[in-house]
Structures are given as structure tokens and as C-alpha cells.
Amino acid sequence: MRSALWCMLTAATMLAAGCKTKQPESETKPAETAKTETPASAPAPAPAPVESKPATAPEAKTTTPAPAAKPGNLLKPETLKEKAPEKYEVKFKTTRGEFTLQVTRAWAPLGADRFYNLVKAHFYDDTSFFRVVPGFVAQFGISGKPAVSAAWKHTEIPDDPVLQSNKRGYITFATAGPGTRTTQLFISLKDNAFLDAQGFSPFGSVEGKGMNVVEMLYEGYGNDGGPAQDKIESQGTPYVKKGWPKLDYIVSASIVEPTAAPAPASKKVQ
């Protein structure tokens, strides 16, 4: 009996001790930080590809010269700011024939400079005379390439004082108001002196019989029947040719290089 009772007491004591050691610890949580919603961390980007080459003895380093700068880039108007000569000529080849413009920089220096740079960069090649109003003006100067039109969209130059009248055969920048000259031009088909007071400043004129060609430009669409200027800018030459197939075009416009004066004949003692 005593032996059995002793065993029971011993077992109870051991059970109590075992229960104390298995008591769960207090549950603690890390303090929460402010939550910022971000995507899971993206894997680090792979390094830029490097062309692997077999190991070789180092060669003497040679520097390749940068390509020569072009005279100007039509997509970067800031590269086309050369000062024009005091006088220069521009030859137009059109679908009606050829004519030449004589430009005098002193008449409108800023306009003459802008025109000079545009012609040198061939801006006017393959562009249409999109507005020819009988007895008034022949207007042109929107690029047939939308990217070029976009590049020149906000390249206004300040106005020049009006020093010459808008006579027949004179060339002038078109505007949408003061300080808005960019690339568009017009040639007066008659004396348009009333334009002088509106700030239109001519900078050159058609030479000789060139007006015979200008006056043959197709005028059938008149003042309001031609293509929309904003759509020429956004859609280019295909838009014009599809809707107004009779319009005439500038095939090319280029600066006429001055011819060198012949050397004087050498004098000989007879």
C-alpha cells in the first residue's frame, strides 16, 4: 500500500513539473511600420550587353574622327542659323519651269537669313504651291514631310521693318500675326501695297521673265478650295497629291553659287 501511494505521489509531482515547462511563451509581434504600397522588388536589370572579344594583346589605340558636320539638319532648326550673304540668288525648278529669285538681305535681314538656311537645307524641295489666288498671291512653304513640319512648328522669328512695298514679283514671309514667321512664303502676283501696313516685309524679287512661270502656276482651286494647311503638316505630300492633283510643285530650290570673275588678261610688251 505504502509503496503504491509513494509511486502515485512521485508521478503527480513529475507531471506538474512537465506542465510548467511546456507553458506557451507570450506571443510578441514586431511593431508595424507605415505601409507603402509598392510593387514587389523588380529583379535588378541585366547589365548592358557588351561585345565579348577573345583576349588579345592590347593594340595601339586609334581615335576615329567624328563624321563631318552637315551644313544643317532640317530636323534640328537650331543648326540652321547661318548669316546670309548681302545678296544671293535662289533658282527654283518647278513643274511649270524655272525662275530665279534675287534676295537683298538689307531689305529684311532676319527673313533673308531664314530663307537662306531653309534653301541650303533643301526644305522647299518637293513642296506644293498649295494656295494660288488669281490676281493676288502664290503661296508655298509647308514641308511635304510631317516630321520636318513638326520640327519647324514653333520656330518663329521676329518681324523685320517693312522697307520695301509688296510689289508684283516680290517674295515675302506669310504670317499668322506679328512675330509668327516660320517657313511659309508668298510671291505677289500684282502690286499688293495694302499688305505693307500689315507688316509683310519683302526680302527679294523674281528676276526678269521669271514671273511668266510664276503666273502659270495652277490657280483653279482658288483661295478656299485648296488643301488644309494643318493637314499638309500632319499628312504631308500624299495628302496633297490625292486631293488636289493639279497643284504645281517646287522640284528643287537651290542657292546659285556666284561665278568667279575671270582673271584679267596678262599684259605683254609688244
Secondary structure, 3 states (H helix, E strand, C coil): CHHHHHHHHHHHHHHHHHHHHCCCCCCCCCCCCCCCCCCCCCCCCCCCCCCCCCCCCCCCCCCCCCCCCCCCECCEHHHCCCCCCCEEEEEEEECCEEEEEEEEHHHCHHHHHHHHHHHHCCCCCCEECCEEECCCEEEECCCCCHHHHHHCCCCCECCCCCCCCCCCCEEEECCCCCCCECCCEEEECCCCHHHHHHCCCCCEEECCCHHHHHCCCCCCCCCCCCCCHHHHHHHCHHHHHHHCCCCCEEEEEEEECCCCCCCCCCCCCC
